[in-house]
Amino acid sequence: MSKTPAFLNRRRWLASVAGIAALCIGGAASAQTELKLGHVGEPGSLFQKSAEEFAKRANARLGDKAKVVVYGSSQLGGDKELLQKLKLGTVDMAVPSTVMSSEVDLFGIFEMPYLVKDREHMKRIERDVVWPALAPEAEKKGLKVLAVWENGYRHITNSKRPIDVPEDLKGIKLRVPEGKWRVKMFQAYGANPSPLKFSEVFTALQTGVMDGQENPFTQIYSAKFQEVQKFLSLTGHVYTPAYLVAGSKKFASLPADVRKILEDTARETQAYVYQTAAADEGDLLGKLKAAGMQVNTPNKDAFIAASKPVYEEFGREVKGSEPLIDRAIKLGK
């Protein structure tokens, strides 16, 4: 049996090492081009639809420069964890909503009850309040707002009784998102509100740890809350925007052409988000009724009257908030 010369063995070994190195380098390069986009929505939610549409449009423009990959259902963590990961650079983009007020106090203006009348009003608020006043404050905290999307008008569900006036919330254990002004609002209404991660809400409702929760139809239906909640009260107490947000440092490190594609696509996707949200509203309400939920239309005037202390406290506590609220209200007239 002939022996392979030593120099050939060495050449084969070097070729093998080079091949492995090339694979490793290729893998690293491909990992660097993946832009992780996280959100907490379930399949079928507006968060999921919005993120997937943005990724589809952005990837068509990015080509081989980068690829947006969407992770939903809290795969990369809850809202607060996602914001922290944006700052650390371990996640590239996220779609937060209420939780932004826990990072930047002024975002709490969207926690003020019955502030936003409709989407056209919201567009004016975006133009005259969000971009000039709120986005720069987020940037100071390491968060770059790329676009304003939607979470939607929020309504109350619970397992105890229909909610017609604020007094009906007395004693109701109500899950709210991680933003202190939502807690204060429902305390003013008489409920017993507690922040809880969205991914934990279904189990909390199912086991009775929580009696109820409040969310837009898209979140209620996609998370299957209709399976563990009997009553749906159409309070529409808060309109919550969602935001496409990046970590400022990580975003600044991307090539200029990639940044431009992401920003332009993010803003252009808003029209899709609004159209989808509007189309889904009636359809989803019908599905929630068909699932057996008892639906009522509350006395909104009673809720508006009970909201006054929340506005007053927010104005006192959050510096610079009063002129922004006044501006937002005037934009609705």
C-alpha positions in Angstrom: 0.0 0.0 0.0 1.5 3.3 -1.1 1.9 6.1 1.3 0.7 9.7 0.6 3.7 12.1 0.7 3.9 14.3 3.7 3.8 17.5 1.7 0.4 16.4 0.1 -1.0 15.6 3.6 0.0 19.1 4.7 -1.5 20.7 1.6 -4.8 18.9 2.2 -4.8 19.9 5.9 -4.2 23.6 4.9 -7.0 23.4 2.4 -9.3 21.9 5.0 -8.4 24.6 7.5 -8.9 27.3 4.9 -12.3 25.9 4.0 -13.4 25.9 7.6 -12.2 29.4 8.1 -14.1 30.6 5.0 -17.3 29.0 6.3 -16.8 30.7 9.6 -16.1 34.1 8.0 -19.1 33.6 5.7 -21.3 32.8 8.6 -20.1 35.8 10.6 -20.7 38.1 7.7 -24.2 36.8 7.1 -25.0 37.2 10.8 -23.8 40.8 10.7 -26.3 41.6 7.9 -29.3 40.3 9.8 -31.3 43.1 11.4 -33.4 41.7 14.2 -36.9 43.3 14.6 -38.8 42.3 17.7 -42.4 42.8 18.8 -44.7 41.3 21.4 -47.7 40.7 19.1 -49.2 37.3 18.4 -49.7 35.9 14.9 -52.5 37.9 13.2 -52.0 41.0 15.3 -51.5 44.4 13.9 -47.9 44.4 15.3 -47.2 41.2 13.4 -48.8 42.4 10.1 -47.0 45.8 10.3 -43.6 44.3 11.1 -43.9 41.7 8.3 -45.0 44.3 5.7 -42.1 46.6 6.7 -39.6 43.7 6.5 -40.9 42.7 3.0 -40.7 46.2 1.6 -37.3 47.0 3.2 -35.7 43.7 2.1 -36.8 44.2 -1.5 -34.8 47.5 -1.4 -31.9 46.3 0.7 -30.9 43.5 -1.6 -27.7 41.9 -0.3 -26.9 44.9 1.9 -28.8 43.6 4.9 -31.9 41.6 5.8 -34.7 42.5 8.3 -35.8 39.4 10.2 -39.0 39.6 12.3 -39.3 38.0 15.7 -42.8 38.1 17.3 -44.7 36.8 20.2 -42.1 38.2 22.7 -39.5 35.8 21.2 -36.8 38.4 22.0 -38.3 39.5 25.3 -41.1 41.7 26.6 -41.5 45.4 25.8 -39.0 46.6 28.5 -36.5 43.9 27.6 -36.7 44.9 23.9 -36.0 48.5 24.7 -33.0 47.5 26.8 -31.7 45.3 24.0 -32.0 48.1 21.6 -29.8 50.2 23.7 -27.3 47.3 24.1 -27.4 46.7 20.4 -28.4 43.0 20.7 -31.7 43.8 18.9 -31.8 46.2 16.0 -35.4 47.4 15.9 -38.6 47.0 17.9 -42.2 48.0 17.9 -43.0 49.4 21.3 -46.2 51.2 22.3 -47.2 52.3 25.8 -43.8 51.3 27.3 -42.2 54.3 25.6 -43.7 56.4 28.4 -41.5 54.5 30.9 -38.4 55.6 29.0 -39.4 59.2 28.1 -42.0 60.9 30.3 -43.4 63.1 27.5 -44.6 60.0 25.6 -47.2 59.8 28.4 -49.3 62.3 26.5 -50.6 59.3 24.6 -51.7 57.8 28.0 -54.1 60.7 28.4 -57.7 59.5 28.0 -59.7 60.5 24.9 -56.9 62.7 23.6 -56.7 61.3 20.0 -60.0 61.6 18.0 -59.1 59.7 14.9 -56.2 58.8 12.6 -56.3 62.1 10.8 -55.9 63.8 14.1 -53.1 61.5 15.0 -51.3 62.4 11.8 -51.4 66.1 12.8 -50.1 65.2 16.3 -47.3 63.2 14.7 -46.3 66.1 12.6 -46.5 68.9 15.2 -45.8 67.0 18.5 -44.0 63.6 17.9 -41.3 64.6 15.5 -40.3 68.1 16.9 -40.8 67.3 20.6 -40.9 63.6 21.5 -38.5 61.9 19.0 -35.5 64.1 20.1 -36.2 63.2 23.8 -36.2 59.5 22.8 -32.9 60.0 21.0 -31.3 61.3 24.3 -32.3 58.0 25.9 -30.6 56.0 23.1 -33.7 55.3 21.1 -34.2 56.5 17.6 -37.8 56.7 16.4 -38.0 55.7 12.7 -41.8 55.8 12.2 -45.1 56.2 14.0 -47.4 53.2 13.4 -50.4 52.0 15.4 -51.5 49.8 18.3 -55.0 51.2 18.3 -58.0 52.2 20.4 -58.2 50.3 23.6 -61.2 48.7 25.2 -61.8 46.9 28.4 -62.5 43.2 28.8 -63.3 41.3 32.0 -64.9 38.2 33.5 -67.1 40.0 36.1 -69.6 42.4 34.6 -70.2 45.0 31.8 -68.4 48.3 32.4 -70.7 51.2 31.7 -69.3 53.9 34.1 -66.0 54.2 35.9 -67.6 53.0 39.2 -68.2 49.6 37.5 -64.4 49.0 37.6 -64.3 49.1 41.4 -62.4 46.1 42.7 -61.6 44.7 39.2 -58.1 43.4 39.0 -57.0 44.8 35.7 -53.9 44.0 33.7 -52.3 47.1 32.2 -49.1 47.6 30.1 -45.8 48.7 31.6 -46.5 52.5 31.7 -47.3 54.3 35.0 -49.9 56.6 33.6 -52.1 53.8 32.5 -51.9 52.6 36.1 -52.8 56.1 37.4 -55.7 56.4 35.0 -57.4 53.1 36.1 -56.7 53.9 39.7 -58.7 57.2 39.1 -61.5 55.1 37.6 -61.6 52.8 40.7 -60.0 49.7 39.3 -57.1 47.7 40.8 -54.6 47.9 37.9 -51.3 46.0 37.7 -48.6 46.0 35.0 -47.9 42.6 33.5 -46.0 41.4 30.4 -48.3 40.8 27.4 -47.1 37.2 27.0 -48.3 36.4 30.6 -51.8 38.0 30.3 -53.8 35.0 28.9 -52.7 32.7 31.8 -53.4 35.5 34.3 -56.9 35.9 33.0 -57.5 32.1 32.7 -56.4 31.5 36.3 -58.2 34.5 37.8 -55.0 36.2 38.8 -56.4 39.1 36.8 -60.1 39.8 36.2 -59.7 41.8 33.1 -57.4 43.7 30.7 -57.6 46.5 28.1 -56.3 46.4 24.6 -57.2 47.1 21.0 -59.4 44.5 19.2 -56.3 43.2 17.2 -54.5 42.3 20.4 -57.6 40.9 22.1 -58.5 38.6 19.3 -55.0 37.5 18.2 -54.2 36.6 21.9 -57.5 34.7 22.2 -58.6 36.7 25.3 -62.2 36.0 24.1 -61.7 32.4 25.3 -61.2 33.6 28.9 -63.2 36.9 29.1 -67.0 37.3 29.0 -67.5 41.0 28.7 -66.2 43.6 26.2 -66.9 47.2 27.0 -66.2 49.6 24.1 -64.6 52.4 26.1 -62.0 53.5 23.5 -60.3 55.2 26.5 -56.9 55.6 24.9 -55.5 55.6 21.4 -52.0 54.1 21.5 -49.6 54.7 18.7 -46.9 52.1 18.1 -43.4 53.2 17.0 -40.7 51.6 14.9 -37.7 52.2 17.1 -34.0 51.5 16.7 -31.1 51.7 19.1 -29.4 55.0 18.3 -25.8 53.8 18.5 -26.3 50.6 16.5 -28.4 52.4 13.9 -25.7 55.1 13.5 -23.2 52.3 12.8 -25.1 51.1 9.7 -24.1 52.3 6.2 -25.9 55.5 5.2 -27.7 53.9 2.4 -29.1 51.1 4.7 -30.2 53.8 7.2 -32.0 55.7 4.5 -33.8 52.6 3.2 -35.0 51.7 6.7 -36.2 55.2 7.5 -38.0 55.8 4.2 -39.6 52.4 4.3 -40.7 52.7 7.9 -42.5 55.9 7.2 -44.1 54.7 4.0 -45.4 51.6 5.8 -47.6 53.8 8.0 -50.2 54.1 5.3 -50.5 50.3 5.1 -50.7 50.1 9.0 -53.6 52.6 9.1 -55.5 51.0 6.3 -55.1 47.5 7.8 -56.1 48.7 11.3 -59.2 50.4 9.9 -60.2 47.4 7.8 -59.7 45.0 10.8 -61.7 46.9 13.3 -65.2 46.0 12.2 -64.2 42.5 11.2 -62.6 41.8 14.6 -65.5 43.2 16.6 -67.8 40.8 14.7 -65.5 37.9 15.5 -65.4 38.7 19.2 -69.2 38.9 19.3 -69.4 35.6 17.4 -67.0 34.1 20.0 -69.7 34.8 22.6 -68.4 38.0 24.2 -71.1 40.3 25.6 -70.5 43.8 24.1 -71.7 47.1 25.6 -71.1 50.8 24.8 -70.2 52.6 28.0 -71.0 56.2 29.0 -68.0 57.9 27.7 -68.9 61.3 29.2 -68.6 59.7 32.6 -65.1 58.4 31.8 -64.1 61.7 30.3 -65.2 63.5 33.5 -63.3 61.0 35.7 -60.1 61.5 33.6 -59.6 65.2 34.7 -57.4 64.3 37.7 -55.0 62.3 35.4 -54.5 65.3 33.1 -53.9 67.6 36.0 -51.3 65.3 37.7 -49.5 64.6 34.4 -49.3 68.4 33.7 -47.9 69.0 37.2 -45.4 66.1 37.2 -44.0 66.0 33.6 -42.1 69.1 32.7 -43.1 70.6 29.3 -46.2 68.4 28.9 -48.9 71.1 29.2 -48.1 73.0 26.0 -47.9 69.7 24.1 -51.2 68.5 25.4 -52.8 71.9 24.5 -51.3 71.7 21.1 -52.5 68.1 20.5 -56.1 69.0 21.6 -56.2 72.1 19.3 -55.1 69.9 16.4 -58.3 67.9 16.8 -60.6 70.9 16.4 
